[in-house]
């Protein structure tokens, strides 16, 4: 099955121990995320009016027990995964056991994912809601950041390079529009679990985390690879999700490295070709002779 296999848009959990089954992606998943728009194109050969593929972004509301917790601009598709991932990577839930149901609905205000969690989780969640950070991320308290266990997978540099290459091969929306980020989750040996695209790098991370949580995949021994810069918010999402290794094909920021160091996260930046920089907790990366 392709790593692009989707979960249903409506995903109820009859009980905390309910079984989870993937479904094949709908044939229109990519079509929903791309529109054709007229543009005036200038090149060295001249100027012409053409039809160009453009990435779609839409508002999505996320509610928990009837309370609005987020509104994000995102790429259509895998909205339930995005919502489930967001509430986990913001520390609003502890794990899959707190997801009683996750459903997608549309109303007069637009599309919304409605999540139901136990009452005690809902009450604790109020303390974690905060103002928005850069690029749509939420601001968390440094004191709240958990710490990952010292244990984790040993990952080779060559496996990381294969992961980045495999992720690039799945970026169908980006290939047509150039307008999306991607995030992915792999085993330490390089087997793909899931790849997702979104106009927002935060959203792409939340989608792959949400997929793993809803499908029952532990993230404690996995590797996350992303296209967006490894900023404070992205590093914090990885720590909250329990991912021990985060690798980006882009740069890491100073605050992202600080979060990784404090949270016990192995952070890799500039994963491009034969190049990579290990910015925090290098003990999980086997660079081999000469990297």
C-alpha positions as CSV (number, residue, x, y, z in Angstrom):
1,X,0.0,0.0,0.0
2,X,1.3,3.5,-0.8
3,X,2.5,5.6,2.1
4,X,-0.1,8.1,1.0
5,X,-2.9,5.8,2.1
6,X,-5.5,7.8,4.0
7,X,-7.7,7.3,7.0
8,X,-11.4,8.1,6.7
9,X,-12.5,11.7,7.0
10,X,-14.8,10.6,9.8
11,X,-12.9,8.6,12.3
12,X,-14.9,7.6,15.4
13,X,-13.3,5.6,18.2
14,X,-15.9,3.2,19.7
15,X,-13.6,2.7,22.7
16,X,-10.0,3.4,23.8
17,X,-8.8,0.1,22.6
18,X,-10.7,0.1,19.3
19,X,-9.0,-1.3,16.2
20,X,-7.8,1.0,13.5
21,X,-7.8,0.2,9.8
22,X,-6.5,2.2,6.9
23,X,-8.5,2.8,3.8
24,X,-7.3,3.5,0.2
25,X,-7.0,7.2,-0.6
26,X,-9.8,8.7,-2.6
27,X,-8.9,9.2,-6.3
28,X,-9.5,13.0,-5.9
29,X,-7.1,13.7,-3.0
30,X,-4.6,15.4,-5.2
31,X,-7.2,17.1,-7.4
32,X,-8.7,18.7,-4.2
33,X,-5.4,20.2,-3.4
34,X,-4.6,21.8,-6.8
35,X,-6.4,24.4,-8.9
36,X,-5.6,25.8,-12.3
37,X,-5.3,29.6,-12.4
38,X,-4.4,32.0,-15.2
39,X,-1.0,33.7,-14.8
40,X,1.1,36.0,-16.9
41,X,4.5,34.3,-17.2
42,X,7.8,36.0,-17.9
43,X,10.8,34.0,-19.0
44,X,13.9,34.6,-21.0
45,X,11.9,33.7,-24.1
46,X,9.3,36.4,-23.5
47,X,5.9,36.9,-21.8
48,X,2.8,34.8,-22.2
49,X,-0.6,34.1,-20.6
50,X,-0.8,30.5,-19.4
51,X,-2.7,28.2,-17.1
52,X,-0.7,27.2,-14.0
53,X,-1.2,24.6,-11.2
54,X,-1.6,26.3,-7.8
55,X,-1.7,24.8,-4.4
56,X,-5.1,25.2,-2.6
57,X,-5.3,26.4,1.0
58,X,-8.5,26.5,3.1
59,X,-9.5,27.4,6.6
60,X,-10.0,24.5,9.0
61,X,-11.4,24.9,12.5
62,X,-10.5,22.4,15.2
63,X,-12.7,21.9,18.2
64,X,-12.2,19.8,21.4
65,X,-15.3,18.9,23.3
66,X,-17.1,21.8,21.6
67,X,-14.5,24.4,22.3
68,X,-12.6,26.1,19.4
69,X,-8.8,25.4,19.9
70,X,-7.4,26.3,16.6
71,X,-8.1,27.7,13.1
72,X,-5.5,27.0,10.5
73,X,-5.0,27.5,6.8
74,X,-4.2,24.1,5.3
75,X,-4.1,21.9,2.2
76,X,-7.3,20.0,1.8
77,X,-7.0,16.3,2.7
78,X,-6.2,14.3,5.8
79,X,-7.9,17.0,8.0
80,X,-8.6,14.5,10.8
81,X,-4.9,13.6,10.9
82,X,-3.9,17.2,11.1
83,X,-6.3,17.9,14.0
84,X,-5.3,14.8,16.0
85,X,-1.6,15.6,15.4
86,X,-2.0,19.2,16.5
87,X,-3.7,18.5,19.8
88,X,-0.9,16.0,20.6
89,X,2.0,18.2,19.5
90,X,0.6,21.0,21.6
91,X,0.4,18.8,24.7
92,X,-3.4,19.0,24.8
93,X,-3.7,15.2,24.9
94,X,-1.4,12.5,26.1
95,X,-1.9,10.0,23.3
96,X,-4.4,7.9,21.4
97,X,-6.1,6.8,24.5
98,X,-7.4,10.4,24.9
99,X,-9.1,10.4,21.4
100,X,-12.7,9.2,21.9
101,X,-13.7,10.4,18.4
102,X,-12.3,12.6,15.6
103,X,-14.9,13.7,12.9
104,X,-14.9,16.0,10.0
105,X,-17.9,18.2,9.4
106,X,-18.9,21.3,7.4
107,X,-21.3,24.0,8.5
108,X,-22.1,27.6,7.8
109,X,-18.6,28.6,9.2
110,X,-16.8,26.2,7.0
111,X,-14.9,22.9,7.5
112,X,-14.3,21.7,11.1
113,X,-12.7,18.7,12.8
114,X,-14.4,17.9,16.0
115,X,-12.5,16.0,18.6
116,X,-14.0,14.4,21.7
117,X,-11.7,13.7,24.7
118,X,-12.3,12.6,28.3
119,X,-13.6,15.4,30.5
120,X,-10.4,15.5,32.7
121,X,-8.3,16.0,29.6
122,X,-10.5,18.8,28.4
123,X,-10.2,20.7,31.7
124,X,-6.4,20.3,31.7
125,X,-6.3,21.5,28.1
126,X,-7.5,25.0,29.0
127,X,-4.1,25.8,30.7
128,X,-2.2,25.0,27.4
129,X,-4.1,27.3,25.1
130,X,-2.1,30.3,24.2
131,X,-1.5,33.0,21.5
132,X,-0.3,32.1,18.0
133,X,3.4,32.0,17.2
134,X,5.1,32.5,13.9
135,X,3.6,30.8,10.8
136,X,0.6,29.6,12.7
137,X,2.3,27.7,15.4
138,X,1.1,27.9,19.0
139,X,3.2,29.2,21.8
140,X,4.0,26.8,24.6
141,X,5.7,27.3,27.9
142,X,9.3,26.2,28.1
143,X,8.6,24.7,31.5
144,X,6.0,22.4,30.1
145,X,8.3,20.8,27.5
146,X,8.8,17.1,28.2
147,X,12.1,15.4,27.9
148,X,12.7,12.4,25.6
149,X,14.2,9.2,27.0
150,X,17.9,8.8,26.4
151,X,17.2,5.7,24.4
152,X,16.3,5.9,20.8
153,X,17.2,4.4,17.4
154,X,20.7,4.4,15.9
155,X,20.3,5.9,12.5
156,X,22.9,6.0,9.8
157,X,23.6,9.0,7.6
158,X,23.0,6.9,4.6
159,X,19.5,5.8,5.9
160,X,18.6,9.5,6.5
161,X,19.6,10.3,2.9
162,X,17.4,7.5,1.6
163,X,14.5,8.8,3.7
164,X,14.8,12.3,2.2
165,X,15.0,10.9,-1.3
166,X,11.9,8.7,-0.7
167,X,9.9,11.7,0.8
168,X,10.8,13.8,-2.3
169,X,9.4,11.1,-4.5
170,X,6.0,11.2,-2.8
171,X,5.6,15.0,-3.0
172,X,3.0,15.0,-5.8
173,X,1.4,18.3,-5.0
174,X,4.8,20.0,-4.8
175,X,5.9,18.5,-8.1
176,X,2.9,20.2,-9.8
177,X,2.7,23.5,-7.9
178,X,6.0,24.1,-6.0
179,X,3.7,25.3,-3.2
180,X,3.8,22.8,-0.4
181,X,6.0,21.4,2.4
182,X,6.3,17.8,3.3
183,X,6.8,15.7,6.4
184,X,7.3,12.0,6.8
185,X,7.9,9.3,9.4
186,X,10.2,6.4,8.8
187,X,11.6,3.4,10.7
188,X,15.2,3.8,11.7
189,X,16.2,1.5,8.8
190,X,14.4,3.7,6.3
191,X,11.0,2.0,5.8
192,X,8.3,4.6,5.1
193,X,5.3,4.9,7.5
194,X,3.7,8.0,6.1
195,X,4.3,11.1,3.9
196,X,2.1,14.1,3.9
197,X,2.1,17.5,2.2
198,X,0.7,20.8,3.2
199,X,1.0,24.5,2.4
200,X,2.1,24.8,6.1
201,X,5.2,23.1,7.5
202,X,3.5,22.9,10.9
203,X,0.5,21.3,9.3
204,X,2.6,18.7,7.5
205,X,4.2,17.6,10.7
206,X,0.8,17.5,12.5
207,X,-0.6,15.3,9.7
208,X,2.1,12.7,9.9
209,X,2.0,12.7,13.7
210,X,-1.8,12.4,13.6
211,X,-1.6,9.5,11.2
212,X,0.7,7.6,13.5
213,X,-1.4,8.3,16.6
214,X,-4.6,7.3,15.0
215,X,-3.1,4.2,13.3
216,X,-1.5,3.1,16.5
217,X,2.2,3.5,15.4
218,X,4.5,4.3,18.3
219,X,6.8,7.2,17.5
220,X,9.4,6.4,20.2
221,X,11.6,4.5,17.7
222,X,10.9,6.5,14.5
223,X,12.5,9.2,12.5
224,X,10.7,12.3,11.2
225,X,12.0,14.0,8.1
226,X,10.7,17.5,7.0
227,X,11.2,20.0,4.3
228,X,10.6,23.1,6.4
229,X,13.2,24.8,8.6
230,X,13.6,23.2,12.1
231,X,12.3,26.1,14.1
232,X,11.3,26.2,17.8
233,X,7.8,25.1,17.1
234,X,8.7,22.2,14.8
235,X,11.3,20.9,17.3
236,X,8.8,21.2,20.1
237,X,6.2,19.3,18.1
238,X,8.7,16.5,17.7
239,X,9.4,16.4,21.4
240,X,5.7,16.4,22.3
241,X,5.1,13.6,19.8
242,X,7.9,11.6,21.3
243,X,10.0,11.4,18.1
244,X,13.6,10.9,19.0
245,X,15.1,12.0,15.7
246,X,14.1,15.0,13.5
247,X,15.8,15.7,10.2
248,X,15.2,18.7,7.9
249,X,16.3,19.3,4.4
250,X,16.3,23.0,5.4
251,X,18.1,24.9,8.2
252,X,17.6,24.8,11.9
253,X,17.1,27.9,13.9
254,X,18.9,28.8,17.2
255,X,15.7,28.4,19.2
256,X,15.0,25.1,17.5
257,X,18.4,23.8,18.5
258,X,17.8,25.0,22.1
259,X,14.5,23.1,22.3
260,X,16.2,20.0,20.8
261,X,19.0,20.1,23.3
262,X,16.7,20.7,26.3
263,X,14.2,18.1,25.1
264,X,16.6,15.3,24.3
265,X,15.8,15.5,20.5
266,X,18.4,14.6,17.9
267,X,18.2,17.4,15.4
268,X,19.6,17.2,11.8
269,X,19.6,20.1,9.4
270,X,20.6,20.5,5.7
271,X,19.9,16.9,4.8
272,X,20.8,17.4,1.2
273,X,22.8,15.1,-1.0
274,X,25.9,14.0,0.8
275,X,25.6,16.9,3.3
276,X,24.0,17.0,6.8
277,X,24.5,18.9,10.0
278,X,23.8,17.2,13.4
279,X,22.8,20.2,15.5
280,X,21.8,18.5,18.8
281,X,22.2,15.1,20.5
282,X,24.5,13.4,17.8
283,X,24.7,10.2,19.8
284,X,21.8,8.7,17.8
285,X,23.4,9.3,14.4
286,X,26.1,7.0,12.9
287,X,28.0,9.2,10.5
288,X,30.4,6.4,9.5
289,X,33.8,7.3,8.2
290,X,33.7,10.7,6.6
291,X,30.0,11.0,7.2
